[in-house]
Amino acid sequence: MFELLAHAQSDGQAIASQILDNEETLFLVVGGAVGIVGIVFGTATAMVKATARERTRREIAAYIAEGAMTPEQGERLMRAGKR
């Protein structure tokens, strides 16, 4: 059992060293990782912005419903963020 694990570990290390020895492959792996991280953070940023925008719309609607703000004022506030 231990021999099998040692053999598998040495094979894995050999494969990893072959991949990392090739500079082009290393460049592609690092570039791909940077790209994926960028996409993930960009998506997270867009989700946070959309959530904040929706929360603001709901708050403005609540102020209008309770009479603390006129519909015209609420409309102006919603349009102000699109500049």
N, CA, C and O of each residue as an XYZ file, in Angstrom:
332
protein
N       0.820     -1.198      0.000
C       0.000      0.000      0.000
C       0.861      1.258      0.000
O       0.633      2.190     -0.771
N       1.875      1.260      0.902
C       2.742      2.430      0.988
C       3.599      2.577     -0.262
O       3.912      3.691     -0.681
N       3.975      1.451     -0.855
C       4.758      1.510     -2.079
C       3.941      2.148     -3.206
O       4.462      2.927     -4.004
N       2.658      1.805     -3.253
C       1.778      2.368     -4.280
C       1.634      3.879     -4.098
O       1.672      4.635     -5.070
N       1.469      4.313     -2.846
C       1.356      5.752     -2.574
C       2.657      6.480     -2.899
O       2.627      7.573     -3.465
N       3.787      5.894     -2.552
C       5.080      6.514     -2.841
C       5.288      6.614     -4.345
O       5.782      7.629     -4.838
N       4.916      5.567     -5.079
C       5.050      5.580     -6.534
C       4.143      6.650     -7.160
O       4.559      7.370     -8.068
N       2.905      6.744     -6.667
C       1.968      7.743     -7.186
C       2.462      9.150     -6.888
O       2.330     10.052     -7.716
N       3.036      9.334     -5.690
C       3.543     10.653     -5.330
C       4.738     11.016     -6.204
O       4.842     12.155     -6.660
N       5.631     10.079     -6.440
C       6.798     10.378     -7.273
C       6.370     10.645     -8.713
O       6.952     11.504     -9.374
N       5.355      9.920     -9.215
C       4.843     10.184    -10.556
C       4.236     11.576    -10.638
O       4.444     12.294    -11.616
N       3.489     11.954     -9.612
C       2.881     13.285     -9.586
C       3.927     14.373     -9.560
O       3.777     15.404    -10.217
N       4.998     14.147     -8.797
C       6.071     15.135     -8.744
C       6.796     15.217    -10.078
O       7.195     16.300    -10.509
N       6.965     14.081    -10.727
C       7.631     14.076    -12.030
C       6.802     14.843    -13.055
O       7.344     15.617    -13.844
N       5.501     14.629    -13.041
C       4.627     15.336    -13.977
C       4.641     16.834    -13.686
O       4.712     17.653    -14.602
N       4.572     17.181    -12.402
C       4.596     18.598    -12.029
C       5.912     19.247    -12.434
O       5.918     20.380    -12.915
N       7.019     18.550    -12.247
C       8.311     19.140    -12.613
C       8.422     19.293    -14.124
O       9.014     20.263    -14.598
N       7.863     18.354    -14.893
C       7.887     18.481    -16.350
C       7.064     19.683    -16.799
O       7.468     20.412    -17.705
N       5.929     19.886    -16.179
C       5.076     21.025    -16.544
C       5.765     22.334    -16.191
O       5.779     23.269    -16.992
N       6.333     22.401    -14.997
C       6.949     23.643    -14.547
C       8.290     23.906    -15.230
O       8.728     25.055    -15.290
N       8.943     22.881    -15.740
C      10.216     23.084    -16.433
C      10.020     23.771    -17.778
O      10.902     24.492    -18.243
N       8.923     23.560    -18.375
C       8.653     24.163    -19.672
C       8.191     25.600    -19.446
O       7.117     25.813    -18.884
N       8.973     26.583    -19.869
C       8.659     27.991    -19.593
C       7.381     28.450    -20.280
O       6.627     29.247    -19.721
N       7.133     27.958    -21.476
C       5.918     28.353    -22.181
C       4.680     27.866    -21.445
O       3.689     28.587    -21.327
N       4.748     26.647    -20.957
C       3.612     26.091    -20.226
C       3.386     26.857    -18.936
O       2.250     27.163    -18.573
N       4.484     27.169    -18.242
C       4.371     27.942    -17.006
C       3.734     29.299    -17.288
O       2.869     29.750    -16.537
N       4.160     29.945    -18.365
C       3.589     31.240    -18.742
C       2.094     31.113    -18.999
O       1.315     31.959    -18.560
N       1.692     30.068    -19.704
C       0.268     29.867    -20.000
C      -0.535     29.578    -18.740
O      -1.651     30.075    -18.583
N       0.031     28.775    -17.839
C      -0.671     28.450    -16.596
C      -0.858     29.700    -15.752
O      -1.952     29.958    -15.250
N       0.213     30.480    -15.596
C       0.121     31.711    -14.793
C      -0.822     32.706    -15.465
O      -1.632     33.341    -14.790
N      -0.727     32.847    -16.777
C      -1.618     33.764    -17.494
C      -3.076     33.343    -17.379
O      -3.960     34.180    -17.200
N      -3.321     32.043    -17.482
C      -4.688     31.544    -17.335
C      -5.226     31.788    -15.936
O      -6.387     32.156    -15.762
N      -4.368     31.580    -14.933
C      -4.795     31.811    -13.548
C      -5.127     33.283    -13.320
O      -6.119     33.605    -12.666
N      -4.303     34.166    -13.855
C      -4.563     35.612    -13.717
C      -5.876     35.972    -14.409
O      -6.669     36.752    -13.881
N      -6.100     35.400    -15.589
C      -7.349     35.663    -16.308
C      -8.571     35.192    -15.545
O      -9.571     35.905    -15.461
N      -8.492     34.005    -14.995
C      -9.631     33.460    -14.238
C      -9.902     34.303    -13.000
O     -11.056     34.597    -12.692
N      -8.847     34.695    -12.286
C      -9.031     35.542    -11.102
C      -9.657     36.878    -11.502
O     -10.527     37.390    -10.799
N      -9.220     37.439    -12.619
C      -9.796     38.704    -13.090
C     -11.272     38.578    -13.411
O     -12.064     39.457    -13.071
N     -11.640     37.491    -14.062
C     -13.050     37.269    -14.395
C     -13.882     37.113    -13.131
O     -14.972     37.675    -13.027
N     -13.369     36.347    -12.166
C     -14.112     36.129    -10.915
C     -14.313     37.448    -10.174
O     -15.423     37.744     -9.730
N     -13.242     38.249    -10.036
C     -13.380     39.519     -9.326
C     -14.258     40.505    -10.086
O     -14.998     41.270     -9.467
N     -14.192     40.501    -11.408
C     -15.059     41.372    -12.197
C     -16.527     41.013    -12.020
O     -17.382     41.891    -11.902
N     -16.808     39.722    -12.002
C     -18.181     39.265    -11.796
C     -18.669     39.622    -10.393
O     -19.804     40.064    -10.220
N     -17.811     39.431     -9.398
C     -18.196     39.774     -8.024
C     -18.468     41.268     -7.894
O     -19.414     41.669     -7.217
N     -17.646     42.093     -8.535
C     -17.845     43.542     -8.491
C     -19.181     43.929     -9.123
O     -19.913     44.762     -8.588
N     -19.487     43.321    -10.256
C     -20.753     43.618    -10.926
C     -21.944     43.198    -10.062
O     -22.960     43.892    -10.025
N     -21.822     42.073     -9.372
C     -22.918     41.611     -8.511
C     -23.126     42.559     -7.335
O     -24.264     42.856     -6.972
N     -22.039     43.032     -6.742
C     -22.156     43.960     -5.610
C     -22.798     45.272     -6.067
O     -23.650     45.825     -5.372
N     -22.385     45.764     -7.235
C     -22.975     47.014     -7.752
C     -24.464     46.849     -8.026
O     -25.256     47.733     -7.698
N     -24.850     45.732     -8.621
C     -26.267     45.506     -8.931
C     -27.092     45.400     -7.652
O     -28.205     45.920     -7.581
N     -26.549     44.732     -6.651
C     -27.254     44.593     -5.374
C     -27.439     45.962     -4.710
O     -28.518     46.268     -4.202
N     -26.388     46.778     -4.717
C     -26.474     48.109     -4.110
C     -27.477     48.983     -4.858
O     -28.239     49.730     -4.244
N     -27.470     48.885     -6.189
C     -28.408     49.674     -6.994
C     -29.848     49.286     -6.668
O     -30.703     50.156     -6.503
N     -30.118     47.993     -6.576
C     -31.473     47.526     -6.275
C     -31.896     47.940     -4.869
O     -33.047     48.321     -4.656
N     -30.975     47.868     -3.910
C     -31.289     48.279     -2.538
C     -31.643     49.762     -2.500
O     -32.574     50.161     -1.800
N     -30.906     50.578     -3.248
C     -31.179     52.012     -3.305
C     -32.560     52.269     -3.912
O     -33.313     53.106     -3.414
N     -32.884     51.561     -4.968
C     -34.213     51.727     -5.585
C     -35.330     51.387     -4.604
O     -36.345     52.080     -4.540
N     -35.133     50.315     -3.840
C     -36.160     49.925     -2.861
C     -36.300     50.962     -1.761
O     -37.410     51.255     -1.318
N     -35.171     51.522     -1.314
C     -35.239     52.550     -0.277
C     -35.952     53.802     -0.786
O     -36.762     54.390     -0.070
N     -35.654     54.205     -2.008
C     -36.331     55.375     -2.583
C     -37.820     55.107     -2.713
O     -38.640     55.981     -2.429
N     -38.173     53.903     -3.141
C     -39.592     53.551     -3.250
C     -40.272     53.579     -1.886
O     -41.430     53.984     -1.781
N     -39.569     53.156     -0.847
C     -40.145     53.179      0.499
C     -40.360     54.621      0.970
O     -41.388     54.928      1.574
N     -39.393     55.508      0.695
C     -39.560     56.912      1.065
C     -40.748     57.533      0.346
O     -41.499     58.311      0.933
N     -40.916     57.189     -0.926
C     -42.054     57.707     -1.689
C     -43.354     57.165     -1.108
O     -44.327     57.908     -0.977
N     -43.384     55.887     -0.761
C     -44.606     55.268     -0.231
C     -45.018     55.863      1.109
O     -46.211     55.991      1.386
N     -44.047     56.231      1.945
C     -44.411     56.804      3.240
C     -44.633     58.304      3.170
O     -45.003     58.929      4.165
N     -44.407     58.886      1.990
C     -44.703     60.303      1.806
C     -43.567     61.235      2.177
O     -43.753     62.452      2.176
N     -42.395     60.703      2.496
C     -41.258     61.548      2.865
C     -40.606     62.175      1.637
O     -39.789     63.088      1.753
N     -40.978     61.672      0.457
C     -40.373     62.159     -0.775
C     -41.438     62.108     -1.872
O     -42.279     61.210     -1.889
N     -41.392     63.068     -2.772
C     -42.337     63.038     -3.887
C     -41.808     62.092     -4.975
O     -40.607     61.834     -5.048
N     -42.701     61.584     -5.807
C     -42.245     60.714     -6.903
C     -41.250     61.407     -7.833
O     -40.348     60.766     -8.373
N     -41.416     62.722     -8.020
C     -40.488     63.457     -8.874
C     -39.085     63.497     -8.273
O     -38.089     63.368     -8.985
N     -39.019     63.678     -6.944
C     -37.708     63.670     -6.282
C     -37.063     62.283     -6.394
O     -35.862     62.166     -6.637
N     -37.861     61.255     -6.217
C     -37.343     59.898     -6.348
C     -36.836     59.614     -7.753
O     -35.795     58.981     -7.933
N     -37.573     60.082     -8.737
C     -37.155     59.892    -10.123
C     -35.839     60.611    -10.389
O     -34.963     60.075    -11.068
N     -35.695     61.815     -9.861
C     -34.442     62.560    -10.040
C     -33.266     61.841     -9.384
O     -32.168     61.795     -9.939
N     -33.504     61.284     -8.204
C     -32.445     60.545     -7.531
C     -32.033     59.300     -8.336
O     -30.845     58.998     -8.442
N     -32.995     58.596     -8.888
C     -32.660     57.400     -9.657
C     -31.912     57.740    -10.937
O     -31.021     56.997    -11.349
N     -32.263     58.846    -11.566
C     -31.566     59.263    -12.786
C     -30.182     59.816    -12.491
O     -29.314     59.791    -13.363
N     -29.956     60.317    -11.275
C     -28.672     60.963    -10.932
C     -27.519     59.970    -11.009
O     -26.400     60.377    -11.321
N     -27.740     58.707    -10.743
C     -26.662     57.729    -10.756
C     -26.261     57.278    -12.139
O     -25.245     56.595    -12.270
N     -26.998     57.619    -13.177
C     -26.714     57.158    -14.531
C     -25.747     58.054    -15.278
O     -25.421     57.772    -16.431
N     -25.289     59.102    -14.668
C     -24.394     60.043    -15.356
C     -23.020     59.468    -15.534
O     -22.143     60.127    -16.094
